Amino acid sequence: NNAYESVHKAAKQAADMAEANFTAVTNTAVKASQAAAKSAKRAA
């Protein structure tokens, strides 16, 4: 039972971290694309 709980907790933590990383990467990509779009408008 304890081994199962430990594995379950570890898996949940890993999933939470992956989700947080994905969110951060997505936000960064959105900001980068917005910045690029603004630069492109200035250049045009």
C-alpha positions in Angstrom: 0.0 0.0 0.0 2.8 2.5 0.9 4.7 1.7 -2.2 1.6 2.3 -4.3 0.9 5.6 -2.6 4.5 6.7 -3.1 4.4 5.9 -6.8 1.0 7.6 -7.1 2.3 10.7 -5.4 5.4 10.8 -7.6 3.4 10.4 -10.7 1.0 13.2 -9.7 4.0 15.5 -8.9 5.5 14.7 -12.3 2.3 15.4 -14.1 1.8 18.7 -12.2 5.4 19.7 -13.1 4.9 18.8 -16.7 1.7 20.8 -16.8 3.4 23.8 -15.2 6.3 23.6 -17.7 3.9 23.3 -20.6 2.0 26.3 -19.5 5.2 28.3 -19.1 6.4 27.3 -22.5 3.1 28.2 -24.1 3.0 31.6 -22.4 6.5 32.3 -23.6 5.7 31.2 -27.1 2.6 33.5 -27.2 4.6 36.4 -25.9 7.4 35.8 -28.4 5.0 35.6 -31.3 3.2 38.8 -30.2 6.6 40.6 -29.9 7.5 39.3 -33.4 4.2 40.5 -34.8 4.8 44.0 -33.3 8.3 44.1 -34.8 7.0 43.0 -38.2 4.4 45.8 -38.1 7.0 48.4 -37.3 9.3 47.1 -40.1 6.5 47.2 -42.7 
